[in-house]
């Protein structure tokens, strides 16, 4: 069995006066339009493709701002954190903030780094 990944997208905006929305998809799956509240953790789990590569990308909208990027691909998966020493499972965490998108392999404040700003 190939490695399993949980991708988290956390709405960490300061307030929800202007709500966040986003749509994530891969070549085979469309996860639909998400409209989280501040503090919500939207997440999805998948097993890495046995042949080829897996890629999920998301388009984020926040008022007049937007951004589009891969939330998981072969490169990003290298920075995801193992969740269980006995299982071949990993987590990748994206935190959406007012100034942009932060990534970490585990949910620890000191691990997050800014990867993208809003457009």
N, C-alpha and C positions, 0 to 999 in steps of 0.2 A: 504494500500500500504506500502511496506517495505521501509526502508531508502534508499536514493539515494546517491551514492558516485562518486565524480570526482577525479581520480588519475592523478596527473601531474608529468611528468618527464621532468625536465629542463636541457638542455645541458649547463652547466656553466664551461666547460673546458676553459683553458686559450687561446688556439688557435685550429684551425681545421686542422693543418698540418697532424695529424693522426686523421681521422674522427671517431666519435663514431657511433656504430650501436648496436641495441638491438632488441630482439623479446620477446613480452609478450603474455602470453596465460593463459587460465583457463582450467578447465576440458571440457568446452563446446565451448570456443571461442579462436581463434588464431588471434591476432591483426596484424600479419605479421611482416616482418623485417622493422625496422625504421632506417633511416639514417639522423638524424637531423643536422642542422647547429648550430654553437655556438649561444646561446641565444634563440633557439627554445624551445617552450613548447609543447611537445606532451602530449595529455590528452585524457582520455576516461571516459565515464559515465556508470554506471550500477546500478541496484537496487539489494539490498541484497537478497539472496535466502530466500524464506519464510520458508523453511525447510532445515535443514543442514547448511552448511557454504559456503561462497564464498571465493575463493582464486585465485588471479592472481599472477603469478610469471614471472620474466623476466631474460633473459640471456643477459648480457652486454659484448660488445667487444670494446676494445680500443687498437689498435696496438697489442702487445704481451700480453696485460693484459686482464683479464676477471673477471666476477663475476656473480653469480646466486643467487637470493633470492626472497622471496615473497614481492611484493610491496603493497599488501593488503591481509589481512586475518582477522580472528575474533579478534586476539590480536592487530594487528596494527590499526584496525578500532577504537579502544577505544581512540587512540591519534589523530584522525582526527578532524578537526575543523568544527563546524557548520557554514554554509555559510549564512543562512537566519533564523531568529528567528521564522518565521511562517511556514517554510518548513522543512521537515525531510530530509535535504540534507547536506552533509558534503564534505570536501575536504581534500586530503592527498597529500603532495607535496614532491617529491624527487628531489634533486639537485645533478647532477653528476659533480664532480670536479676532478681535477688532483690527489688529495690525497684520493678520495673515494666518498661515497654516503651519503648525508645529508638528514635528514627528518624533516619536520615540519607540524603542523596541519593547519597553516596559512602562507602566504608568507610574513613573517617579518624576517629580517636578524637575530635578536636576538633569534629567536625561533629554528633555525636550529641546529641539533646535528648530529655528525658523527655516522653513524650506521654500515657501512661496509667499509673496505679498498679494494683496487684492489688486485687481486691475480696475 
